[in-house]
């Protein structure tokens, strides 16, 4: 499993999403290229490109840049 880091630019985010088979809809939400369904966080929230912070390693769990999402990620890492 590889770890990819990227800067906070829309170009970098779109590049990472393209590798995952995702894109951004007209309203700025991340969508699956095949189903066209919006991706959601573990809390069931749709993810805007502007809030996208990453994807949990080995999964399709999307992480946003808000504090609750980041704290959930810390809890996951600590296991």
Secondary structure, DSSP 8 states (H G I E B T S, - for coil): -------S-HHHHHHHHHHTTEEE-TTSBEEETTT--B-B-TTS-B-BGGGEEEE-TTS--EEESSHHHHHHHHHHHH-
